[in-house]
């Protein structure tokens, strides 16, 4: 309803009509002019939203009080889902520590324990989103716990180094990719200086690629809950932008997610996407 007040959307709400009207009454919100579609079952509500997006009845689909898994399952349905360009991945936007730029992080919500090739595809999606934000040559950091390659103890450092090599070989187009970098070295220039890390990416990363979903999800929740910073979330790779915030996110973060989805809707980000690969099996979803 706040997004409607800001002139961002004309909303259609899918769910239990009684619950929707009860919530609106508690919040003092008017539902005049809002389309409500009765569908009390969460999975069926997700399927209906995806079908509306697929059929052109809406421009942007948003996950409400349902799980990310149920929403992604509907998106990826072979019979009734959305067309996917490459892979589906989750994008988080948050402000850099010095608040002078937006940082794109992936993947905190869809790919659980991606292989090296899938990480490359996740990076491709994330770089495309950074370019949609107006960053012509994004700087990407593949993060790990340390900045050196430790093949036996920390496999994530090996894959981060391989992503760096892929970037140097030109796989991701005009960008700079470095790794492994710890999160502080990727985002904060002073941290990188103190550790004598010299890289065009260190301290100035526009894109953060996490090793696996546990790391990404913890960072996502820490930014929102510990730092009390507003964030935005989207699921990208499908033919229609998908606003995907955590159910516990603030109102402002959810409005940010809608605004981010609208930005992607009006940007040919998919045309910049360079990586394609096999789609997720349902069992690989969170």
C-alpha positions as CSV (number, residue, x, y, z in Angstrom):
1,X,0.0,0.0,0.0
2,X,2.9,2.3,0.6
3,X,4.2,1.5,-2.9
4,X,0.8,2.5,-4.2
5,X,0.9,5.8,-2.3
6,X,4.3,6.5,-3.8
7,X,2.9,6.0,-7.3
8,X,5.0,2.9,-8.0
9,X,2.3,0.3,-8.5
10,X,-1.3,-0.6,-9.1
11,X,-1.5,-3.6,-6.8
12,X,-3.3,-6.9,-7.1
13,X,-3.2,-8.9,-3.9
14,X,-3.6,-12.7,-3.9
15,X,-4.5,-14.5,-0.7
16,X,-7.2,-15.0,1.9
17,X,-9.6,-12.1,1.3
18,X,-10.7,-12.1,4.9
19,X,-7.2,-12.0,6.2
20,X,-6.2,-9.2,3.7
21,X,-9.2,-7.1,4.7
22,X,-8.5,-7.7,8.4
23,X,-4.9,-6.7,8.0
24,X,-5.9,-3.6,6.1
25,X,-8.3,-2.6,8.8
26,X,-5.7,-3.1,11.5
27,X,-3.3,-0.8,9.6
28,X,-5.9,1.8,8.7
29,X,-5.3,1.2,5.0
30,X,-8.0,1.7,2.4
31,X,-8.3,-1.1,-0.2
32,X,-10.5,1.0,-2.5
33,X,-9.4,0.3,-6.1
34,X,-7.2,-2.6,-5.1
35,X,-7.9,-5.9,-6.9
36,X,-8.1,-8.9,-4.5
37,X,-8.0,-12.5,-5.7
38,X,-9.2,-15.1,-3.3
39,X,-6.7,-17.9,-2.9
40,X,-6.0,-19.0,0.7
41,X,-3.6,-21.8,-0.1
42,X,0.0,-20.3,-0.3
43,X,1.3,-22.6,-3.1
44,X,-1.8,-21.9,-5.2
45,X,-1.4,-18.2,-4.5
46,X,2.2,-18.3,-5.8
47,X,1.1,-20.2,-8.9
48,X,-1.6,-17.7,-9.6
49,X,0.8,-14.8,-9.3
50,X,3.3,-16.4,-11.6
51,X,0.5,-17.2,-14.1
52,X,-0.6,-13.6,-14.1
53,X,3.0,-12.5,-14.8
54,X,3.4,-15.1,-17.5
55,X,0.2,-14.1,-19.2
56,X,0.9,-10.4,-19.1
57,X,-1.8,-9.6,-16.5
58,X,0.9,-8.0,-14.3
59,X,4.3,-6.5,-14.9
60,X,6.0,-7.5,-11.6
61,X,5.3,-10.4,-9.2
62,X,6.2,-10.1,-5.5
63,X,6.5,-12.7,-2.8
64,X,4.3,-12.0,0.2
65,X,4.0,-14.0,3.4
66,X,5.0,-17.3,1.7
67,X,8.3,-19.1,1.6
68,X,10.9,-18.4,-1.0
69,X,10.9,-22.1,-1.9
70,X,7.2,-22.1,-2.7
71,X,7.5,-19.0,-4.8
72,X,10.6,-20.2,-6.7
73,X,8.9,-23.6,-7.3
74,X,6.0,-21.8,-9.1
75,X,8.4,-19.7,-11.1
76,X,10.4,-22.9,-12.2
77,X,7.3,-25.0,-13.0
78,X,7.9,-26.7,-16.4
79,X,4.2,-26.6,-17.2
80,X,3.1,-23.2,-15.8
81,X,6.2,-21.2,-14.8
82,X,8.1,-18.4,-16.3
83,X,10.7,-18.6,-19.1
84,X,14.2,-18.4,-17.5
85,X,17.3,-16.9,-19.2
86,X,20.2,-19.0,-17.9
87,X,19.5,-19.6,-14.2
88,X,17.4,-18.2,-11.4
89,X,19.2,-16.4,-8.6
90,X,18.6,-14.1,-5.7
91,X,19.9,-10.6,-5.7
92,X,20.3,-8.4,-2.5
93,X,21.0,-4.7,-2.7
94,X,22.4,-2.8,0.3
95,X,24.4,0.3,0.9
96,X,28.2,0.2,1.2
97,X,29.6,0.9,4.7
98,X,30.4,4.5,3.7
99,X,27.0,4.8,2.1
100,X,28.4,6.1,-1.2
101,X,27.2,3.3,-3.4
102,X,24.9,0.3,-3.7
103,X,26.3,-3.2,-3.4
104,X,24.8,-6.2,-5.2
105,X,25.1,-9.5,-3.3
106,X,24.2,-13.0,-4.5
107,X,23.0,-15.6,-3.7
108,X,21.2,-15.4,-0.4
109,X,17.9,-17.1,-1.3
110,X,17.8,-19.6,-4.1
111,X,21.0,-21.6,-4.9
112,X,21.9,-23.6,-1.8
113,X,25.4,-24.9,-2.5
114,X,26.3,-23.9,-6.1
115,X,29.0,-25.6,-8.1
116,X,31.8,-23.5,-9.6
117,X,29.9,-23.3,-12.9
118,X,26.7,-22.2,-11.2
119,X,28.6,-19.6,-9.3
120,X,29.9,-18.2,-12.6
121,X,26.2,-18.0,-13.7
122,X,25.2,-16.4,-10.5
123,X,28.0,-13.8,-11.0
124,X,26.8,-13.2,-14.5
125,X,23.3,-12.4,-13.2
126,X,24.7,-10.1,-10.5
127,X,26.9,-8.2,-12.9
128,X,23.9,-7.7,-15.2
129,X,22.0,-6.2,-12.3
130,X,24.9,-3.9,-11.4
131,X,24.9,-2.7,-15.0
132,X,21.2,-2.1,-14.8
133,X,22.0,0.2,-11.8
134,X,24.2,2.2,-14.1
135,X,27.6,0.7,-13.2
136,X,29.2,0.3,-16.6
137,X,32.3,-1.7,-15.4
138,X,31.3,-3.3,-12.1
139,X,33.9,-4.6,-9.7
140,X,33.1,-8.0,-8.3
141,X,34.5,-9.8,-5.2
142,X,34.2,-13.5,-4.6
143,X,34.4,-13.7,-0.8
144,X,35.7,-16.2,1.6
145,X,37.0,-16.2,5.2
146,X,40.5,-15.4,4.1
147,X,42.4,-13.7,1.2
148,X,44.7,-16.6,0.2
149,X,43.9,-19.9,-1.5
150,X,43.7,-22.8,0.9
151,X,42.8,-25.9,-1.3
152,X,42.5,-28.4,1.6
153,X,40.9,-26.4,4.4
154,X,38.8,-23.9,2.5
155,X,37.5,-25.0,-0.9
156,X,35.6,-21.7,-1.3
157,X,38.9,-19.9,-1.7
158,X,39.8,-22.1,-4.6
159,X,36.5,-21.4,-6.4
160,X,36.9,-17.7,-5.7
161,X,40.3,-17.7,-7.3
162,X,38.9,-19.6,-10.3
163,X,36.1,-16.9,-10.7
164,X,38.9,-14.3,-10.7
165,X,40.7,-16.2,-13.5
166,X,37.4,-16.5,-15.5
167,X,37.1,-12.7,-15.2
168,X,40.6,-12.1,-16.4
169,X,39.9,-14.4,-19.4
170,X,36.9,-12.1,-20.3
171,X,34.1,-14.5,-19.6
172,X,32.0,-11.8,-17.9
173,X,32.6,-8.9,-20.3
174,X,33.7,-5.5,-19.1
175,X,34.3,-5.8,-15.3
176,X,36.9,-6.6,-12.7
177,X,36.7,-9.8,-10.7
178,X,38.9,-10.6,-7.7
179,X,39.0,-13.3,-5.1
180,X,39.3,-14.7,-2.6
181,X,38.6,-11.6,-0.5
182,X,37.2,-11.4,3.0
183,X,34.1,-9.3,3.3
184,X,35.9,-6.4,5.1
185,X,38.6,-6.3,2.4
186,X,36.0,-6.3,-0.4
187,X,33.9,-3.4,1.0
188,X,36.2,-1.2,3.1
189,X,39.3,0.5,1.6
190,X,40.9,1.0,5.0
191,X,40.6,-2.7,5.8
192,X,42.2,-3.6,2.5
193,X,45.0,-1.0,3.1
194,X,45.8,-2.4,6.5
195,X,46.1,-5.9,5.1
196,X,48.3,-4.6,2.2
197,X,45.8,-5.9,-0.4
198,X,46.3,-4.2,-3.7
199,X,43.5,-4.7,-6.2
200,X,41.1,-2.5,-8.1
201,X,38.3,-4.4,-6.4
202,X,39.5,-4.4,-2.8
203,X,37.6,-1.9,-0.7
204,X,35.4,-0.8,-3.7
205,X,33.4,-3.9,-4.7
206,X,30.1,-3.3,-6.4
207,X,29.2,-7.0,-6.4
208,X,29.7,-9.6,-3.7
209,X,29.5,-13.3,-4.6
210,X,29.1,-15.5,-1.5
211,X,30.4,-19.1,-1.2
212,X,26.9,-20.6,-0.5
213,X,23.5,-19.8,0.8
214,X,24.3,-19.9,4.5
215,X,26.8,-17.2,4.2
216,X,24.6,-15.0,2.0
217,X,21.5,-15.4,4.1
218,X,23.4,-14.6,7.3
219,X,24.8,-11.4,5.7
220,X,21.3,-10.5,4.5
221,X,19.8,-10.9,7.9
222,X,22.7,-9.2,9.7
223,X,22.4,-6.1,7.5
224,X,18.7,-5.9,8.2
225,X,18.6,-7.0,11.8
226,X,22.0,-6.0,13.4
227,X,22.8,-2.9,11.3
228,X,19.1,-1.9,10.9
229,X,19.9,-0.9,7.3
230,X,17.3,-1.0,4.6
231,X,17.9,-3.5,1.8
232,X,16.2,-4.7,-1.3
233,X,15.7,-8.2,-2.8
234,X,14.8,-9.6,-6.2
235,X,14.9,-12.9,-7.9
236,X,16.4,-12.5,-11.4
237,X,16.8,-14.6,-14.5
238,X,13.1,-15.1,-15.3
239,X,11.2,-13.3,-18.0
240,X,9.5,-11.1,-15.5
241,X,11.1,-9.3,-12.5
242,X,10.3,-10.8,-9.2
243,X,10.5,-8.8,-5.9
244,X,11.6,-11.1,-3.2
245,X,12.1,-9.7,0.3
246,X,12.3,-11.7,3.5
247,X,9.0,-12.0,5.4
248,X,10.5,-10.2,8.4
249,X,12.0,-7.3,6.4
250,X,11.0,-3.8,7.2
251,X,8.3,-2.0,5.2
252,X,10.9,0.3,3.6
253,X,13.0,-2.7,2.5
254,X,9.9,-4.3,0.9
255,X,9.1,-1.0,-0.9
256,X,12.8,-0.9,-2.0
257,X,12.4,-4.4,-3.4
258,X,9.4,-3.3,-5.4
259,X,11.3,-0.3,-6.7
260,X,14.3,-2.5,-7.7
261,X,11.9,-4.9,-9.5
262,X,10.5,-1.9,-11.4
263,X,14.0,-0.7,-12.3
264,X,14.8,-4.2,-13.8
265,X,11.5,-4.1,-15.6
266,X,12.5,-1.0,-17.4
267,X,16.1,-2.1,-18.1
268,X,17.3,-4.5,-20.7
269,X,19.4,-6.2,-18.1
270,X,18.9,-9.6,-19.6
271,X,20.6,-8.5,-22.8
272,X,23.8,-8.0,-20.8
273,X,23.6,-11.5,-19.2
274,X,26.3,-13.7,-20.7
275,X,26.1,-17.0,-18.9
276,X,23.6,-19.8,-19.5
277,X,23.4,-23.2,-17.8
278,X,21.1,-26.0,-16.6
279,X,18.2,-24.9,-14.4
280,X,17.7,-25.8,-10.8
281,X,16.0,-29.0,-9.7
282,X,13.3,-28.4,-7.1
283,X,15.4,-30.3,-4.5
284,X,18.2,-27.8,-4.9
285,X,15.9,-24.9,-3.8
286,X,15.8,-23.5,-0.3
